[in-house]
Amino acid sequence: MNEASPIPEGEWEPGEEASHRAMQGDLTKGPILKTLMLFSIPMLLSNVLQTLNGSVNAIWVGRLIGESALAATANANVIMFLLFAAVFGFSMATTVRVGQSFGARDVVGARRTFGSGVGFCTVVAALTGLAGWFFAEPLLNAMSTPAESKLQALTYLRVIFITLPFGSVSMMVSMGMRGAGDSRTPLYAMIMAVCLDIGLNPLFIMGGGPIPSMGIAGSAIATAIANLGGLVFQVWRIYSQDLPMRLRGPELDFLRPRRDELSYIVTKGLPMGAQMLLVSSAGLIMIGLVNQLGLNASAAYGASLQLWNYLQMPAFAMGTAVSAMVAQAIGAGDHKRVDQVANVGMIANLALTTAMAAVIVGFDRPLLSLFLGWDSPAMPIAEHIQLICTASFVIVSVTMIIQGTLRAYGIVIAPLVIMFLGLYPGRLGFYYLLHPALAGDAVWWSFPFGSVVTVGLTLAYYRLANWRASR
């Protein structure tokens, strides 16, 4: 469904070729559940692989270097999520715009958007990486990073910052391909990147042969090489398979962002990126609160985050798939299909997320022991966290599907406001109000409370507001 076969030049007239290529990733036809699953499963696998990669790397860091290094990567990764949030917003806007063009069978328009997105992302990532190198230490100080892990976190973070463009551009290319109905190419690239990262991490950490021992910096370098490998693979496959997003000849000028395309990417991408920034900024505050509870609590939280990442994978995949399917339906003028896609997406997402939550809670100790060690003093804290917080991720997953629908219609401000209310007056407000009564547990109970607030507001907006009129 998502594959494109090479077409010899001259066999298609320009209009016919565009129509043919648009059909390669057509998400506007066929049974909704089948189309959604076939399109979203490769994305789910990509997300699971990416998270598994992070988990395996955390295992290498925790076992080969120690708990202070694991706490260091947990602090540094929260900051990196903050930076990737901005790239995600622009990437998601590109996905929607490409999807709308594909639904309208305008392949040239899709390539123009794709090129503008990639060119813009490259510049933004390079500037952000440079700034991050200089401001890494103040950011860690703002998070109250424990002194035992601060130096390691700074070393790790600076390497990640300077290699940020590799991962950022790779993300943009992947999202653009998904807008064109191709979720397999990003999956293949992720498989390559994960294999490289898992294989290189212990080698660069411990050293071997001509490669010196680099400690935690080696883990960051391995991740950078893996991201570069995934990007190179995607570019190679796009051209070797002659996929619709390939740019040749005069089309390479599309990499220079055009005002109309850049206007859409920025105006829609900034609120979407800001939404992710809200999540990550709230995460920064939460991890700062956790750090105040001590090193064991910080390590327990870092291990718990690894497991919670898996819980969010179905919702992220389904939300992106819903956005792409709805965007193509909008481009094709088929607005009746929208509610069907959203409803099927919510049901499928809840089924997958609930099943994963049951596995994580049922086998929490053996899973947590992968990161902490069976007899770690942080283990009881981590088990306690899982029992309180896990359900909140199942609850809030519903919003990702609804927001995927709204994004395709260009509705980006309302989800941003709702997310702010759920995270700050909701989650953080709960913590500060209940901390005198609950003490440290106020941190953990704030998660489910904030999730309930976010889902309630999102459902109310989706059902009651006249958001379709904006189209």
C-alpha positions as CSV (number, residue, x, y, z in Angstrom):
1,M,0.0,0.0,0.0
2,N,2.8,2.4,0.9
3,E,5.4,1.4,-1.6
4,A,6.1,3.2,-4.8
5,S,7.7,1.5,-7.8
6,P,10.1,3.2,-10.2
7,I,8.5,4.6,-13.4
8,P,10.7,5.0,-16.5
9,E,10.8,8.5,-17.8
10,G,8.4,9.1,-20.7
11,E,5.8,6.5,-19.7
12,W,3.7,9.1,-17.9
13,E,2.6,12.5,-18.8
14,P,3.1,15.0,-16.0
15,G,-0.5,15.0,-14.9
16,E,-0.8,11.2,-15.2
17,E,2.4,10.7,-13.3
18,A,1.2,12.9,-10.5
19,S,-2.1,11.0,-10.3
20,H,-0.3,7.6,-10.3
21,R,2.1,8.6,-7.6
22,A,-0.6,10.1,-5.4
23,M,-2.3,6.7,-5.4
24,Q,0.8,5.0,-4.0
25,G,0.0,6.4,-0.5
26,D,-3.7,6.9,-0.9
27,L,-5.4,6.8,2.6
28,T,-8.8,8.0,1.4
29,K,-10.2,4.7,0.3
30,G,-10.9,1.2,1.7
31,P,-12.0,0.0,5.2
32,I,-11.0,2.5,7.8
33,L,-9.8,0.1,10.5
34,K,-7.7,-1.9,8.0
35,T,-6.2,1.2,6.4
36,L,-5.5,2.8,9.8
37,M,-3.8,-0.3,11.1
38,L,-1.7,-1.0,8.0
39,F,-0.6,2.6,8.0
40,S,-0.1,3.0,11.8
41,I,1.6,-0.3,12.6
42,P,4.9,0.6,10.9
43,M,4.8,3.9,12.9
44,L,4.1,2.0,16.1
45,L,7.0,-0.3,15.4
46,S,9.2,2.7,14.7
47,N,8.2,4.3,17.9
48,V,8.6,1.1,19.9
49,L,12.0,0.5,18.3
50,Q,13.1,4.1,19.1
51,T,11.9,3.7,22.7
52,L,13.5,0.3,23.0
53,N,16.7,1.8,21.7
54,G,16.6,4.4,24.5
55,S,15.8,1.7,27.0
56,V,18.7,-0.5,25.9
57,N,21.0,2.5,26.0
58,A,19.8,3.3,29.5
59,I,20.6,-0.3,30.5
60,W,24.2,0.0,29.0
61,V,24.7,3.4,30.8
62,G,23.2,2.1,34.1
63,R,25.1,-1.1,34.2
64,L,28.4,-0.1,32.7
65,I,28.8,3.4,34.3
66,G,26.3,3.5,37.3
67,E,23.2,5.0,38.7
68,S,24.6,8.5,38.7
69,A,25.1,8.2,34.9
70,L,21.5,6.9,34.5
71,A,20.2,9.9,36.4
72,A,22.3,12.1,34.2
73,T,20.8,10.8,31.0
74,A,17.3,11.1,32.4
75,N,18.0,14.8,33.1
76,A,19.6,15.4,29.7
77,N,16.9,13.5,27.8
78,V,14.2,15.8,29.2
79,I,16.0,18.8,27.8
80,M,16.4,17.0,24.4
81,F,12.7,16.4,24.3
82,L,12.3,20.1,24.8
83,L,14.3,20.7,21.7
84,F,12.8,18.0,19.5
85,A,9.3,19.4,20.5
86,A,9.9,22.4,18.2
87,V,11.0,20.2,15.4
88,F,8.0,17.9,15.9
89,G,5.7,20.9,15.5
90,F,7.1,21.9,12.2
91,S,7.3,18.2,11.1
92,M,3.6,17.7,12.0
93,A,2.6,20.8,10.1
94,T,4.5,19.4,7.1
95,T,2.8,16.1,7.4
96,V,-0.6,17.7,7.3
97,R,0.2,19.9,4.4
98,V,1.7,17.1,2.4
99,G,-1.3,14.9,3.2
100,Q,-3.7,17.5,2.0
101,S,-1.8,17.9,-1.3
102,F,-1.7,14.1,-1.7
103,G,-5.5,13.9,-1.1
104,A,-6.0,16.5,-3.8
105,R,-3.6,14.5,-6.1
106,D,-1.2,17.5,-6.2
107,V,2.2,15.7,-5.9
108,V,4.2,18.8,-7.0
109,G,2.6,20.7,-4.2
110,A,3.5,17.9,-1.8
111,R,7.1,18.0,-2.9
112,R,7.2,21.8,-2.5
113,T,6.0,21.5,1.1
114,F,8.3,18.6,1.8
115,G,11.3,20.5,0.5
116,S,10.5,23.7,2.4
117,G,10.1,21.7,5.6
118,V,13.4,19.9,5.3
119,G,15.3,23.1,4.4
120,F,13.8,25.1,7.2
121,C,14.3,22.2,9.8
122,T,18.0,22.0,8.8
123,V,18.6,25.7,9.6
124,V,16.6,25.6,12.8
125,A,18.4,22.5,14.1
126,A,21.8,23.8,13.4
127,L,21.2,27.1,15.2
128,T,19.5,25.3,18.1
129,G,22.4,22.9,18.5
130,L,24.9,25.7,18.6
131,A,23.0,27.6,21.2
132,G,22.4,24.5,23.2
133,W,26.2,23.8,23.5
134,F,26.6,27.1,25.4
135,F,23.4,27.0,27.5
136,A,23.5,23.3,28.5
137,E,24.9,24.0,32.0
138,P,22.4,26.7,32.9
139,L,19.6,24.4,31.8
140,L,20.9,21.6,34.0
141,N,21.2,24.0,36.9
142,A,17.6,25.1,36.4
143,M,16.5,21.5,36.7
144,S,18.2,21.0,40.1
145,T,20.3,18.2,38.6
146,P,21.9,16.2,41.4
147,A,25.6,17.1,41.9
148,E,26.6,13.4,41.6
149,S,25.4,13.3,38.0
150,K,25.7,16.9,36.8
151,L,29.1,16.6,35.2
152,Q,28.1,13.5,33.3
153,A,24.8,15.0,32.2
154,L,26.7,18.1,30.9
155,T,29.1,16.0,28.9
156,Y,26.3,13.8,27.4
157,L,24.1,16.8,26.6
158,R,26.7,18.8,24.8
159,V,27.6,16.0,22.5
160,I,23.8,15.5,21.8
161,F,23.4,19.2,21.1
162,I,26.2,19.5,18.6
163,T,24.8,16.5,16.6
164,L,21.2,17.6,16.9
165,P,20.7,18.3,13.1
166,F,21.1,14.6,12.3
167,G,18.2,13.5,14.3
168,S,16.1,16.6,13.6
169,V,16.3,16.4,9.8
170,S,15.7,12.6,9.9
171,M,12.5,13.3,11.9
172,M,11.3,15.8,9.3
173,V,12.0,13.5,6.4
174,S,10.1,10.7,8.2
175,M,7.1,12.9,8.9
176,G,7.0,14.1,5.3
177,M,7.0,10.6,4.0
178,R,4.1,9.7,6.3
179,G,2.1,12.6,5.0
180,A,2.6,11.0,1.6
181,G,1.2,7.7,2.9
182,D,4.5,6.0,3.3
183,S,5.2,4.7,6.8
184,R,7.5,1.9,5.8
185,T,10.5,3.9,4.7
186,P,10.8,5.6,8.2
187,L,10.4,2.1,9.8
188,Y,13.3,0.7,7.8
189,A,15.4,3.7,8.6
190,M,14.6,3.3,12.3
191,I,15.6,-0.4,12.2
192,M,19.0,0.6,10.8
193,A,19.5,3.4,13.4
194,V,18.5,1.2,16.3
195,C,20.9,-1.6,15.3
196,L,23.7,0.9,15.0
197,D,23.0,2.6,18.3
198,I,22.6,-0.6,20.3
199,G,25.7,-2.1,18.8
200,L,27.9,1.1,19.1
201,N,26.9,2.1,22.6
202,P,28.8,-0.5,24.7
203,L,31.8,-0.3,22.3
204,F,32.1,3.5,22.6
205,I,31.4,3.5,26.4
206,M,33.9,0.8,27.3
207,G,36.2,1.0,24.3
208,G,37.8,-1.8,22.3
209,G,40.6,-2.2,19.9
210,P,41.5,1.2,18.4
211,I,38.4,2.8,20.0
212,P,39.2,4.5,23.3
213,S,36.9,4.3,26.3
214,M,34.7,7.4,26.1
215,G,32.2,6.8,29.0
216,I,28.9,8.6,28.8
217,A,30.1,10.8,25.9
218,G,30.5,7.5,23.9
219,S,26.8,6.8,24.4
220,A,25.9,10.2,22.9
221,I,28.3,9.8,20.0
222,A,26.8,6.4,19.2
223,T,23.3,7.9,19.1
224,A,24.5,10.6,16.8
225,I,26.1,8.1,14.3
226,A,22.9,6.1,14.4
227,N,20.7,9.1,13.6
228,L,23.0,10.0,10.7
229,G,22.8,6.4,9.4
230,G,19.0,6.5,9.5
231,L,18.9,9.8,7.6
232,V,21.3,8.5,4.9
233,F,19.3,5.4,4.5
234,Q,16.0,7.3,4.0
235,V,17.6,9.6,1.4
236,W,19.1,6.5,-0.4
237,R,15.7,4.7,-0.4
238,I,13.8,7.7,-1.6
239,Y,16.0,8.0,-4.7
240,S,16.7,4.3,-5.3
241,Q,13.0,3.5,-5.2
242,D,12.0,6.7,-6.9
243,L,9.5,7.5,-4.1
244,P,7.1,10.4,-4.5
245,M,9.0,12.8,-2.2
246,R,12.2,12.6,-4.3
247,L,13.5,16.0,-5.5
248,R,15.5,16.2,-8.7
249,G,16.7,18.9,-11.0
250,P,14.8,22.2,-10.6
251,E,12.8,20.6,-7.7
252,L,15.9,20.8,-5.5
253,D,15.1,24.5,-5.3
254,F,12.1,23.4,-3.2
255,L,14.7,23.0,-0.3
256,R,14.8,26.8,-0.2
257,P,11.7,27.5,2.0
258,R,9.0,29.5,0.1
259,R,7.0,32.2,1.8
260,D,3.6,30.5,1.4
261,E,4.8,27.1,2.5
262,L,6.9,28.5,5.3
263,S,3.9,30.6,6.5
264,Y,1.8,27.4,6.9
265,I,4.6,25.4,8.5
266,V,5.5,28.1,11.0
267,T,2.0,29.4,11.9
268,K,0.6,25.9,12.4
269,G,3.9,24.3,13.5
270,L,4.6,26.8,16.3
271,P,1.5,26.1,18.3
272,M,2.0,22.3,17.8
273,G,5.6,22.7,18.9
274,A,4.5,24.9,21.8
275,Q,2.2,22.2,22.9
276,M,5.1,19.7,23.0
277,L,7.1,22.4,24.7
278,L,4.4,22.7,27.4
279,V,4.7,19.0,28.0
280,S,8.5,19.1,28.2
281,S,8.6,22.2,30.3
282,A,6.2,20.6,32.7
283,G,8.5,17.6,32.6
284,L,11.4,19.8,33.5
285,I,9.5,21.1,36.5
286,M,8.4,17.6,37.5
287,I,11.9,16.2,37.3
288,G,13.2,19.1,39.3
289,L,10.6,18.2,42.0
290,V,11.6,14.6,41.8
291,N,15.3,15.5,42.1
292,Q,14.5,17.2,45.4
293,L,13.4,13.8,46.7
294,G,17.0,12.4,46.3
295,L,19.1,10.4,43.9
296,N,17.1,7.2,44.4
297,A,13.9,8.9,43.5
298,S,15.5,10.4,40.5
299,A,16.8,7.1,39.3
300,A,13.4,5.4,40.0
301,Y,11.7,8.2,38.0
302,G,14.2,7.7,35.1
303,A,13.5,4.0,35.0
304,S,9.7,4.6,35.2
305,L,9.9,7.1,32.3
306,Q,11.5,4.3,30.2
307,L,8.4,2.1,30.7
308,W,5.9,5.0,30.3
309,N,7.4,5.8,26.9
310,Y,6.1,2.5,25.7
311,L,2.6,3.3,26.9
312,Q,2.5,6.4,24.7
313,M,3.6,4.6,21.6
314,P,0.2,3.4,20.4
315,A,-1.3,6.9,20.9
316,F,1.6,8.7,19.1
317,A,1.3,6.3,16.2
318,M,-2.4,6.4,15.9
319,G,-2.5,10.2,16.4
320,T,-0.1,10.7,13.5
321,A,-1.9,8.2,11.3
322,V,-5.3,9.8,12.1
323,S,-3.8,13.2,11.1
324,A,-2.5,11.9,7.8
325,M,-5.7,10.1,7.0
326,V,-7.9,13.1,7.9
327,A,-5.6,15.5,6.0
328,Q,-5.8,13.3,2.8
329,A,-9.6,13.1,3.3
330,I,-9.8,16.9,3.5
331,G,-7.7,17.2,0.3
332,A,-10.0,14.8,-1.4
333,G,-13.1,16.7,-0.1
334,D,-14.4,13.7,1.8
335,H,-15.3,15.3,5.2
336,K,-17.8,12.5,6.1
337,R,-14.9,10.1,6.6
338,V,-13.3,12.3,9.4
339,D,-15.5,11.2,12.3
340,Q,-15.2,7.6,11.3
341,V,-11.5,7.8,11.3
342,A,-11.4,9.5,14.7
343,N,-13.8,7.1,16.3
344,V,-12.0,4.0,15.0
345,G,-8.6,5.5,16.0
346,M,-9.8,6.1,19.6
347,I,-11.1,2.6,20.0
348,A,-8.0,1.0,18.6
349,N,-5.7,3.2,20.6
350,L,-7.5,2.5,23.9
351,A,-7.3,-1.3,23.3
352,L,-3.6,-1.2,22.6
353,T,-2.7,1.2,25.4
354,T,-4.7,-0.6,28.0
355,A,-3.1,-3.9,27.0
356,M,0.4,-2.4,27.3
357,A,-0.5,-0.8,30.7
358,A,-1.6,-4.2,32.0
359,V,1.7,-5.8,31.0
360,I,3.8,-3.0,32.6
361,V,1.9,-3.0,35.9
362,G,1.8,-6.8,36.0
363,F,5.5,-7.3,35.4
364,D,6.8,-4.0,36.9
365,R,9.6,-5.5,39.0
366,P,11.3,-7.5,36.4
367,L,11.0,-4.7,33.9
368,L,12.3,-2.1,36.2
369,S,15.1,-4.3,37.2
370,L,16.5,-4.0,33.7
371,F,17.4,-0.4,34.5
372,L,17.9,-0.4,38.3
373,G,19.1,-3.9,39.2
374,W,16.9,-6.2,41.3
375,D,18.2,-5.1,44.7
376,S,18.6,-1.4,43.9
377,P,17.4,0.9,46.7
378,A,15.4,2.8,44.1
379,M,13.3,-0.3,43.2
380,P,10.6,0.2,45.9
381,I,10.1,3.8,44.9
382,A,9.8,2.8,41.2
383,E,7.2,0.2,42.0
384,H,5.2,2.7,44.0
385,I,5.3,5.2,41.1
386,Q,4.1,2.6,38.6
387,L,1.0,1.8,40.6
388,I,-0.1,5.4,40.9
389,C,0.9,6.9,37.6
390,T,0.5,4.3,34.9
391,A,-3.3,4.6,34.4
392,S,-2.9,8.4,33.7
393,F,-1.1,7.6,30.4
394,V,-4.0,5.4,29.3
395,I,-6.5,8.2,30.1
396,V,-4.6,10.9,28.3
397,S,-3.9,8.8,25.2
398,V,-7.5,9.7,24.1
399,T,-6.5,13.3,23.6
400,M,-3.7,12.3,21.1
401,I,-6.3,10.9,18.7
402,I,-8.7,13.8,18.9
403,Q,-5.8,16.3,18.5
404,G,-4.6,14.4,15.5
405,T,-8.0,15.1,13.9
406,L,-8.0,18.7,14.9
407,R,-4.5,19.2,13.6
408,A,-5.5,18.1,10.1
409,Y,-8.2,20.8,10.1
410,G,-5.6,23.4,11.2
411,I,-7.0,23.7,14.7
412,V,-3.9,24.2,16.8
413,I,-4.6,26.9,19.4
414,A,-7.4,25.2,21.3
415,P,-5.4,22.0,22.0
416,L,-2.5,24.2,23.1
417,V,-4.7,26.0,25.6
418,I,-6.2,22.7,26.9
419,M,-2.8,21.2,27.3
420,F,-1.7,24.2,29.3
421,L,-4.7,23.9,31.6
422,G,-4.2,20.2,32.2
423,L,-0.5,20.5,33.0
424,Y,-0.2,23.7,34.9
425,P,-3.4,24.5,36.8
426,G,-4.1,20.7,36.7
427,R,-1.0,18.7,37.4
428,L,1.3,21.3,38.9
429,G,-1.5,23.1,40.7
430,F,-2.5,19.7,42.3
431,Y,1.0,19.2,43.5
432,Y,1.4,22.6,45.2
433,L,-2.0,22.4,46.8
434,L,-1.7,18.8,48.0
435,H,2.0,18.7,48.9
436,P,1.4,19.7,52.5
437,A,-0.9,16.7,52.9
438,L,0.6,14.1,50.7
439,A,4.3,15.1,50.9
440,G,6.4,13.4,48.2
441,D,3.4,11.4,46.9
442,A,1.9,14.7,45.7
443,V,4.3,14.4,42.7
444,W,3.0,11.0,41.7
445,W,-0.8,11.7,42.2
446,S,-0.6,14.9,40.2
447,F,-0.2,12.7,37.0
448,P,-3.6,11.1,37.0
449,F,-5.3,14.3,38.2
450,G,-3.8,16.3,35.3
451,S,-4.7,13.6,32.8
452,V,-8.4,13.7,33.8
453,V,-8.5,17.5,33.4
454,T,-6.9,17.3,30.0
455,V,-9.2,14.6,28.6
456,G,-12.3,16.2,30.0
457,L,-11.6,19.5,28.3
458,T,-10.5,17.9,25.1
459,L,-13.7,15.8,24.8
460,A,-15.8,18.8,25.6
461,Y,-14.2,20.9,22.9
462,Y,-14.3,18.1,20.3
463,R,-18.0,17.4,20.9
464,L,-19.4,20.9,21.6
465,A,-17.2,23.5,19.7
466,N,-17.9,24.3,16.0
467,W,-14.3,23.7,15.0
468,R,-15.2,22.2,11.6
469,A,-16.4,25.6,10.5
470,S,-12.8,26.8,10.4
471,R,-12.3,24.7,7.3
